[in-house]
Amino acid sequence: MNTSLNAGRRLRELAEISAGSAVDVLVVGGGVTGAGVALDAASRGLSVCLVEAHDLAFGTSRWSSKLVHGGLRYLAHGEVGLAYESAVERGILMTRTAPHLVRALPQLVALHGKQRGSLVMAGLRAGDVLRRAAGTPKTVLPPPRRISAAETLALAPGLRAAGLTGGLLSFDGQLIDDARLVVALARTAAGFGARILTRAKVTELAGGGARVRDTLTGDEFEVKARRVINATGVWAGQLVPSVRLRPSRGSHLVLSADAVRVGSTSLTVPIPGETNRFVLVLPQADGRVYVGLTDEPVDGPLPDVPDVPQSDVDFLLDVASSVLQRPLTTDDVIGAYAGLRPLIEQAGSRSADLSRKHAVLTSPDGVITVVGGKLTTYRRMAADAVDATGLTAKPCRTKDIPLVGATRSAVDAPPRLVAKYGAEAPQVQALNRPEPVFGEVTAAEVVWAYEHEGALDADDVLDRRTRIGLVPADRERALPHLTR
């Protein structure tokens, strides 16, 4: 099973497809949903070609909060089925398919003054019922509990001590990196024979295939397929005009750990005037902290890389600062990013209230489009899309297919590498290229990205295979050292 993606493999498979090799399923879009569809279809024995205009995880999939949610928010909206589905999918990722990429993240709600937190605690306990119903052991995700003010400050020293009466501690899943999940899915699909073609932009799409342009050479070719699945997320309507979406922007700020002082514990901060929305302060393994997120409707043309408006920056800083000893300012912001959610349009609803359910739609000419949903539920979205093709009676297998690198056993390699590469960490270390590129990222990781993870240029490495590029100043310093 060859799971390596690189420039050589891309050229070979591009030649095969452009020569007229037909496939059972053409997948358009290399985000988490498209990569999940490719794996699902290939693991059921179908021939698959995935085409992506840019790079794996180029769009919304790399702009998430890096969380694998258990569905608590959906439960509060009365969407019990969606909440349960999320809890099940979280458990599958944490215990079967990607335990090397997902860890238990402690989440803390600080209680100040007369705050009792009774309603929030009731929600957390309901979420724990979902955890048990989904079969996720409490050794993986401990149940929620109340903690004292002293323990609250010990976990997050940056909290405002004045008036602090205690906290509510719970746990959810956190990805080491959302883009790494997408790459792992694509590589696992490649191991089942799927052709993964990046820098391949669809210019025309129909139920029987697509016209595609190799953006590296400008050459155009036809891809013939028995079924076509449009998994381009928020851009789905550009290929299938009948698909109507209401994009929503989710912005995050990037800060240094020293500015926030939360250790390894995330903060859940209520938004004033809202009963079911929060700002999250999320510590990362690389010493950064993400603060997010917004939920604002987006009108007009959709950019490939969304900007973060100053209004989002001010909002996030203000809400996060409400529980911190030292208020955050724009000087603390070292980077920012935003993703566009592909929400299904519903008349009269603000974007924050739109359902996160997914839908599988078939156009008059036979193109299957999968939209909506959340990163956590990508696997169910993929399964429903492949079922809709009608090409196979074989059931979905992906809940029992470990992704590349998956392991729950001890791995003989540095813990930092194990957290990113799992069982493949010793192979990365064996490249014997310990010289640093930036921070703890080594030349070995750059070589591995090019030889095995499908990176084609420095942007792919800086912005998707590592997350150096999230901080522009770090990106600039690292770029001269990025050699193949």
ROKOLDO-267282 format. One record per residue (C-alpha): z, y, x; residue number from 0. Coordinates in nm, 4 decimals, m for minus. Each point is the difference from the previous one (the first is absolute). Layout:
w;v;u;resi
Z;Y;X;NUM
...
//
This chain:
w;v;u;resi
0.0000;0.0000;0.0000;0
m0.1267;0.3106;0.1816;1
0.1867;0.3039;m0.1291;2
m0.1060;0.2438;0.2719;3
m0.1923;0.3092;m0.1099;4
m0.1880;0.1980;0.2645;5
m0.3271;0.1807;0.0696;6
m0.1786;m0.3193;0.1057;7
0.0874;m0.1887;m0.3165;8
m0.0989;0.2994;m0.2105;9
m0.3457;0.0125;0.1594;10
m0.0581;m0.3742;m0.0511;11
0.1048;0.0061;m0.3640;12
m0.1899;0.3222;m0.0647;13
m0.3145;m0.1701;0.1303;14
0.0587;m0.3020;m0.2251;15
0.0462;0.2122;m0.3117;16
m0.2846;0.2401;0.0724;17
m0.2317;m0.2973;0.0573;18
0.0411;m0.0881;m0.3658;19
0.2925;m0.2436;m0.0104;20
0.1263;0.0117;m0.3591;21
0.3711;m0.0310;m0.0765;22
0.1993;m0.1001;m0.3033;23
0.2126;0.3155;0.0004;24
m0.0654;0.3447;0.1431;25
0.3198;0.2054;0.0257;26
m0.0354;0.3763;0.0371;27
0.3054;0.1678;0.1516;28
0.2222;m0.0922;0.2943;29
0.3388;0.1081;m0.1299;30
0.2826;m0.2302;m0.1028;31
m0.1695;m0.0985;m0.3266;32
m0.3419;m0.0659;0.1527;33
0.1466;m0.1984;0.2898;34
0.2138;m0.1909;m0.2500;35
m0.3096;m0.0803;m0.2093;36
m0.1866;m0.1216;0.3089;37
0.2863;m0.2336;0.0906;38
0.0410;m0.1296;m0.3537;39
m0.3702;m0.0734;m0.0456;40
m0.0491;m0.1533;0.3460;41
0.3088;m0.2194;m0.0345;42
m0.1455;m0.1404;m0.3235;43
m0.3102;m0.1076;0.1910;44
m0.2331;0.2856;m0.0947;45
m0.2221;0.1694;0.2571;46
0.1069;0.3615;0.0414;47
m0.1201;0.3213;0.1590;48
0.2239;0.3076;0.0028;49
m0.1549;0.3371;0.0794;50
0.2011;0.3122;0.0787;51
m0.1508;0.3433;0.0596;52
0.2571;0.0951;0.2641;53
0.2741;m0.2247;0.1397;54
0.2464;m0.2465;m0.1447;55
0.2813;0.1877;m0.1790;56
m0.1871;0.3296;0.0441;57
0.0819;0.1268;m0.3507;58
0.3059;m0.0104;m0.2240;59
0.1382;m0.3228;0.1473;60
0.1156;0.1723;0.3189;61
0.1557;0.2966;m0.1780;62
0.2760;m0.1817;m0.1908;63
0.3776;0.0232;0.0367;64
m0.0180;m0.3347;0.1858;65
0.2167;m0.1534;m0.2727;66
m0.0326;m0.3320;m0.1813;67
0.1600;0.0979;m0.3296;68
0.1940;m0.2318;m0.2276;69
m0.1137;0.1832;m0.3129;70
0.3152;0.1930;m0.0884;71
m0.1917;0.3127;m0.1031;72
m0.2242;m0.2015;m0.2317;73
0.3072;m0.1532;m0.1623;74
0.1306;0.3491;m0.0756;75
m0.3314;0.0755;m0.1749;76
0.0390;m0.3125;m0.2129;77
m0.2766;m0.1887;0.1820;78
0.2016;m0.3196;0.0430;79
m0.3025;m0.2184;0.0706;80
m0.1237;0.2282;0.2783;81
0.3502;0.0258;0.1456;82
0.0357;m0.3773;0.0093;83
m0.3469;m0.0376;0.1524;84
0.0962;0.2448;0.2755;85
0.3246;m0.1846;0.0710;86
m0.1857;m0.3311;0.0235;87
m0.2643;0.1418;0.2332;88
0.2653;0.1621;0.2196;89
0.1720;m0.3370;0.0337;90
m0.3254;m0.1740;0.0925;91
m0.0692;0.2528;0.2760;92
0.3540;m0.0142;0.1383;93
0.0456;m0.3765;m0.0057;94
m0.3449;m0.1624;0.0204;95
m0.3049;0.2023;0.0896;96
0.1168;0.2859;0.2259;97
0.3685;m0.0318;0.0955;98
m0.0849;0.1439;0.3434;99
m0.1323;0.3238;m0.1543;100
0.2636;0.0644;m0.2684;101
0.3722;0.0600;0.0536;102
0.2911;0.0738;m0.2289;103
0.0517;0.3760;m0.0129;104
0.3446;0.1349;m0.0925;105
m0.0323;0.2788;m0.2577;106
0.2823;0.2439;m0.0574;107
0.0681;0.2361;m0.2909;108
0.2653;0.2499;0.1119;109
0.2485;0.1130;m0.2648;110
0.1326;0.3555;0.0209;111
0.2523;0.1819;m0.2163;112
0.0203;m0.1307;m0.3554;113
m0.2984;m0.2304;0.0357;114
0.0970;m0.3491;m0.1146;115
m0.3339;m0.1676;0.0420;116
0.0661;m0.2318;m0.2929;117
m0.3545;0.0176;m0.1367;118
m0.1535;m0.0517;0.3435;119
0.2325;m0.2925;0.0697;120
m0.0954;m0.1591;m0.3305;121
m0.3633;0.0245;0.1074;122
0.0771;m0.1516;0.3397;123
0.1787;m0.2922;m0.1640;124
m0.2956;m0.0505;m0.2319;125
m0.2208;m0.0056;0.3072;126
0.2231;m0.2673;0.1498;127
m0.0464;m0.2080;m0.3155;128
m0.3740;0.0243;0.0675;129
0.0594;m0.1063;0.3601;130
0.1841;m0.3109;m0.1163;131
m0.2577;m0.0760;m0.2705;132
m0.2753;0.0241;0.2618;133
0.1818;m0.2545;0.2166;134
0.0590;0.2271;0.2996;135
0.3215;m0.1109;0.1765;136
0.2824;0.2509;0.0422;137
m0.0067;m0.0872;0.3705;138
m0.3386;0.1763;0.0038;139
0.0927;0.2870;m0.2345;140
0.3767;0.0465;m0.0505;141
0.1225;0.1191;m0.3409;142
0.0913;0.3666;m0.0559;143
0.3553;0.1290;0.0333;144
0.2066;0.3174;m0.0013;145
0.1274;0.1166;0.3364;146
0.2618;0.2501;0.1113;147
m0.0651;0.3483;0.1337;148
0.0955;m0.1160;0.3498;149
m0.2479;m0.2892;m0.0084;150
m0.2668;0.2283;m0.1462;151
0.0357;0.2429;0.2917;152
0.0081;m0.2843;0.2513;153
m0.3353;m0.1216;m0.1292;154
m0.1567;0.3488;m0.0200;155
0.1879;0.2532;0.2190;156
m0.2403;0.2789;m0.0965;157
0.1232;0.0111;m0.3592;158
0.1918;0.3029;m0.1262;159
0.3659;m0.0973;0.0342;160
0.1394;0.2707;m0.2293;161
0.0642;m0.1464;m0.3424;162
m0.1270;m0.3466;0.0941;163
0.1826;m0.2596;m0.2104;164
m0.1928;m0.3139;0.0888;165
m0.3388;m0.1602;m0.0386;166
m0.2082;m0.2697;m0.1644;167
m0.1525;m0.2465;0.2455;168
m0.2928;m0.2229;m0.0912;169
m0.2899;m0.1713;0.1765;170
m0.3770;m0.0141;m0.0371;171
m0.2891;m0.1132;0.2169;172
m0.1494;0.2158;0.2767;173
m0.3253;m0.0659;0.1836;174
m0.0021;0.0487;0.3748;175
m0.3411;0.1564;m0.0707;176
m0.2223;m0.0021;m0.3080;177
m0.3199;0.0101;0.2066;178
0.1149;m0.3062;0.1952;179
0.0339;m0.1898;m0.3281;180
m0.3633;0.0821;m0.0821;181
m0.1184;m0.1099;0.3441;182
0.1977;m0.3246;m0.0334;183
m0.1601;m0.0678;m0.3384;184
m0.3508;0.0658;0.1338;185
0.0554;m0.2187;0.3060;186
0.1402;m0.2827;m0.2120;187
m0.3042;0.0278;m0.2275;188
m0.2238;m0.0132;0.3071;189
0.1753;m0.3223;0.0971;190
m0.1240;m0.1465;m0.3294;191
m0.3540;0.1116;0.0824;192
m0.0180;0.3430;m0.1648;193
m0.2280;0.2483;0.1743;194
0.1861;0.3284;0.0537;195
m0.2393;0.2895;0.0673;196
0.1430;0.3459;0.0671;197
m0.2143;0.3125;0.0460;198
m0.2189;m0.1424;m0.2785;199
m0.0472;0.2556;m0.2787;200
m0.1343;m0.1005;m0.3403;201
m0.2729;0.2383;m0.1161;202
m0.1080;m0.1924;m0.3119;203
0.1968;m0.2567;m0.1996;204
m0.0984;m0.2431;m0.2735;205
0.1211;m0.3294;m0.1407;206
m0.2229;m0.2005;0.2328;207
0.0838;0.1729;0.3268;208
m0.0160;0.3282;0.1840;209
m0.1955;0.2126;0.2393;210
0.2114;0.0700;0.3063;211
m0.0348;0.2324;0.2982;212
0.1442;m0.0832;0.3418;213
0.1549;0.3375;0.0804;214
0.0017;m0.0761;0.3736;215
m0.3779;m0.0466;0.0228;216
m0.1349;0.1471;m0.3241;217
m0.1736;m0.3296;m0.0843;218
m0.0085;m0.0972;m0.3676;219
m0.0073;m0.3500;m0.1461;220
0.0471;m0.1902;m0.3248;221
0.2943;m0.2264;m0.0783;222
m0.0750;m0.2601;m0.2659;223
0.2937;m0.1404;m0.1942;224
0.0695;m0.2072;m0.3096;225
0.2853;0.2361;m0.0898;226
0.1015;0.3462;0.1203;227
0.3604;0.1258;m0.0013;228
0.0590;0.3738;0.0327;229
0.3412;0.0457;0.1657;230
m0.0410;0.3559;0.1237;231
0.3107;0.1323;m0.1722;232
m0.0063;0.3661;m0.0919;233
m0.3700;0.0189;0.0969;234
m0.1015;m0.2848;m0.2363;235
m0.1630;0.2372;m0.2481;236
m0.2412;0.1275;0.2642;237
m0.1613;m0.3458;0.0098;238
0.0489;m0.0911;m0.3670;239
m0.0132;0.3197;m0.2112;240
0.1423;m0.1717;m0.3089;241
0.3356;m0.0384;0.1779;242
0.2266;0.2913;m0.0974;243
0.3025;0.0700;0.2195;244
0.2608;0.2718;0.0266;245
0.0843;0.0353;0.3696;246
0.3525;0.0933;0.0978;247
0.1057;0.1334;0.3411;248
0.3017;m0.1478;0.1737;249
0.1025;0.2121;0.3009;250
0.2365;m0.0904;0.2824;251
0.1452;0.1979;0.2893;252
0.0634;m0.1421;0.3464;253
0.3164;0.1110;0.1818;254
0.1906;m0.1136;0.3068;255
0.3101;m0.2121;m0.0477;256
0.2125;0.2686;0.1668;257
m0.0883;0.2502;m0.2718;258
0.1312;m0.2192;m0.2817;259
0.2614;m0.2344;0.1547;260
m0.0128;m0.2850;m0.2487;261
m0.0008;m0.2880;0.2481;262
m0.1771;m0.3025;m0.1475;263
0.1055;0.0753;m0.3580;264
m0.2364;0.1697;m0.2421;265
0.1132;0.2628;m0.2477;266
m0.0957;0.0136;m0.3668;267
0.0383;0.3612;m0.1164;268
m0.0237;0.0859;m0.3726;269
m0.2499;0.2709;m0.0919;270
0.1739;0.2744;m0.2014;271
m0.0945;m0.0058;m0.3654;272
m0.1493;m0.3521;0.0192;273
0.1756;m0.3146;m0.1191;274
m0.2205;m0.2506;0.1752;275
m0.1593;0.1644;0.3032;276
0.1326;0.0204;0.3536;277
m0.0907;0.1230;0.3463;278
0.0336;m0.2681;0.2673;279
0.1137;0.0545;0.3576;280
m0.1347;m0.3019;0.1880;281
0.0920;m0.0811;0.3631;282
m0.2647;m0.1851;0.2030;283
0.0270;m0.2396;0.2912;284
m0.1847;0.2443;0.2294;285
0.2684;0.2709;m0.0303;286
m0.1776;0.2061;m0.2612;287
0.1154;0.0698;m0.3543;288
m0.2302;0.0346;m0.3011;289
0.0993;0.2233;m0.2913;290
m0.1915;m0.0568;m0.3212;291
m0.1409;0.0018;m0.2476;292
m0.1741;0.2217;m0.2481;293
m0.1960;m0.0983;m0.3098;294
m0.2505;0.2756;m0.0729;295
m0.3321;m0.0279;m0.1870;296
m0.3134;0.0664;0.2054;297
m0.3111;0.1594;m0.1463;298
m0.3458;0.0487;0.1470;299
m0.1735;m0.1776;0.2898;300
0.2069;m0.2646;0.1792;301
0.0298;0.0399;0.3783;302
m0.0036;m0.2998;0.2347;303
0.3251;0.1272;0.1548;304
0.2118;0.2118;m0.2389;305
0.1911;0.3063;0.1178;306
0.3676;0.0652;m0.0693;307
0.0392;0.3406;m0.1714;308
0.2866;0.2295;0.0955;309
0.1405;m0.0342;m0.3515;310
0.0571;m0.3727;0.0625;311
0.1615;0.0740;0.3367;312
0.2411;0.2517;m0.1546;313
0.0857;m0.2308;m0.2900;314
0.0796;m0.2998;0.2205;315
0.2059;0.2020;0.2470;316
0.2005;0.1653;m0.2790;317
0.0884;m0.3232;m0.1804;318
0.0832;m0.1944;0.3179;319
0.2146;0.2876;0.1280;320
0.2129;m0.0050;m0.3143;321
0.2034;m0.2925;0.1382;322
m0.0116;0.0779;0.3738;323
0.2503;0.1839;0.2164;324
m0.2795;0.1862;0.1783;325
m0.2780;0.1296;m0.2271;326
m0.3492;m0.0970;0.1097;327
m0.2610;0.2668;0.0781;328
m0.3709;0.0009;0.0696;329
0.0850;0.0060;0.3726;330
0.1311;m0.3562;m0.0398;331
m0.3350;m0.1270;m0.1310;332
m0.1995;m0.1661;0.2794;333
m0.2645;m0.1547;m0.2238;334
m0.1024;m0.0534;m0.3613;335
m0.2261;m0.2284;m0.1993;336
m0.1107;m0.0531;m0.3579;337
m0.1543;m0.2858;m0.1930;338
m0.1879;m0.0004;m0.3302;339
0.1136;m0.2493;m0.2627;340
m0.2802;m0.1546;m0.2123;341
0.1791;0.0349;m0.3349;342
m0.1775;m0.1008;m0.3175;343
m0.0652;0.3006;m0.2228;344
0.2191;0.0285;m0.3112;345
m0.0336;0.2955;m0.2336;346
0.2904;0.2416;m0.0153;347
0.2121;m0.1452;0.2818;348
0.1037;0.1721;0.3210;349
m0.0798;m0.2005;0.3136;350
0.3672;m0.0762;0.0721;351
0.0211;m0.1811;m0.3350;352
m0.3242;m0.1983;0.0215;353
0.0391;m0.3755;0.0163;354
m0.0404;m0.1768;0.3341;355
m0.1563;m0.3014;m0.1696;356
m0.3327;m0.1123;0.1381;357
m0.3197;m0.0702;m0.1880;358
m0.3089;m0.2102;0.0670;359
m0.3096;0.1564;m0.1564;360
m0.3568;m0.1324;m0.0170;361
m0.2895;0.2471;m0.0224;362
m0.3136;m0.0657;m0.2098;363
m0.1909;m0.1083;0.3117;364
0.2734;m0.2438;0.1010;365
0.1963;0.1840;0.2712;366
0.3682;m0.0961;m0.0155;367
0.2369;0.2880;0.0786;368
0.3714;m0.0425;0.0666;369
0.2087;0.3203;m0.0201;370
0.3539;0.1211;m0.0575;371
0.2929;m0.2047;0.1229;372
0.2206;0.0406;0.3049;373
m0.0041;m0.1238;0.3573;374
0.2765;m0.2476;m0.0864;375
m0.2115;m0.1695;m0.2665;376
m0.3265;m0.0173;0.1972;377
0.0014;m0.3812;m0.0074;378
0.0091;m0.0196;m0.3796;379
m0.2716;0.2646;m0.0230;380
m0.2162;m0.2025;0.2366;381
0.0567;m0.3237;m0.1908;382
m0.0960;0.1595;m0.3320;383
m0.3168;0.1479;0.1531;384
m0.1094;m0.3341;0.1457;385
0.0786;m0.1774;m0.3286;386
m0.2278;0.2517;m0.1718;387
m0.2982;m0.1149;0.2077;388
m0.0020;m0.3376;m0.1773;389
m0.1348;m0.1560;0.3203;390
0.2726;m0.2566;0.0519;391
0.2482;m0.2016;m0.1999;392
0.2309;m0.0285;0.2997;393
0.3289;0.1832;m0.0543;394
0.1252;0.2793;0.2243;395
0.1671;m0.1346;0.3178;396
0.1114;0.3169;0.1725;397
0.3707;m0.0119;m0.0867;398
0.0276;m0.2927;0.2389;399
m0.2327;0.1218;0.2786;400
0.1906;0.1600;0.2898;401
m0.1781;0.3021;0.1430;402
m0.0922;0.0163;0.3671;403
0.3196;0.0164;0.2062;404
0.2322;m0.1058;m0.2823;405
0.3158;m0.1722;0.1198;406
0.3677;m0.0234;m0.0813;407
0.0764;m0.1873;0.3220;408
0.1165;0.1496;0.3270;409
m0.2840;0.1316;0.2150;410
0.0288;0.0282;0.3781;411
m0.1111;0.3594;0.0454;412
0.1526;0.3503;m0.0084;413
0.1430;0.0782;m0.3475;414
m0.2203;0.3087;m0.0376;415
m0.3145;m0.2106;0.0453;416
0.1308;m0.2725;m0.2304;417
0.0586;0.2601;m0.2727;418
m0.3669;0.1035;0.0188;419
m0.1810;m0.3207;0.0939;420
0.2297;m0.2829;m0.1078;421
m0.1073;m0.3344;0.1431;422
m0.2801;0.1704;0.1949;423
0.2427;0.2151;0.2024;424
0.0009;m0.2382;0.3017;425
m0.3812;0.0234;0.0136;426
0.0160;0.3784;0.0048;427
0.2607;m0.0104;0.2758;428
m0.2095;m0.2536;0.1961;429
m0.2756;0.2606;0.0399;430
0.2294;0.1405;0.2703;431
m0.0873;0.3630;m0.0628;432
0.3474;0.1585;m0.0219;433
m0.1084;0.3535;0.0945;434
0.0948;0.2429;m0.2795;435
m0.2609;0.1793;m0.2095;436
0.2514;0.2045;m0.1954;437
0.3684;m0.0627;m0.0572;438
0.0511;m0.3747;m0.0180;439
m0.3648;m0.0781;m0.0829;440
m0.1566;m0.1798;0.2966;441
m0.3513;m0.0535;0.1289;442
0.0317;m0.3661;m0.1062;443
0.0227;0.1104;m0.3631;444
m0.3128;0.2101;0.0398;445
m0.1907;m0.2942;0.1506;446
0.1250;m0.2256;m0.2806;447
m0.1152;0.2513;m0.2620;448
m0.3537;0.0003;0.1411;449
m0.0272;m0.3744;0.0669;450
0.1752;m0.1431;m0.3058;451
0.0723;0.2640;m0.2653;452
m0.3433;0.1507;m0.0597;453
0.0554;0.3407;0.1602;454
m0.3297;0.1559;0.1078;455
0.1114;0.3342;0.1424;456
0.3016;0.2085;0.0993;457
0.0500;0.1322;m0.3542;458
0.0405;m0.3552;m0.1307;459
0.2703;m0.0663;0.2588;460
0.1860;0.3296;m0.0342;461
m0.0136;0.0292;m0.3780;462
0.0032;m0.3588;m0.1323;463
0.0946;m0.2627;0.2645;464
0.2808;0.2237;0.1214;465
0.1356;0.3036;m0.1834;466
0.0017;0.2359;0.2963;467
m0.2511;0.2200;m0.1821;468
0.2420;0.0921;m0.2790;469
0.1368;0.2679;0.2327;470
m0.2891;0.2194;0.1242;471
0.1785;0.0989;0.3228;472
0.0670;m0.3665;0.0848;473
m0.3607;m0.0850;m0.0773;474
m0.1263;0.2640;0.2405;475
0.2261;m0.1220;0.2808;476
m0.0909;m0.3667;m0.0508;477
m0.3780;0.0376;m0.0291;478
m0.0768;0.0341;0.3740;479
0.1834;m0.3272;0.0692;480
m0.1866;m0.1991;m0.2619;481
m0.2465;m0.2090;0.1975;482
m0.1383;m0.3418;m0.0825;483
//
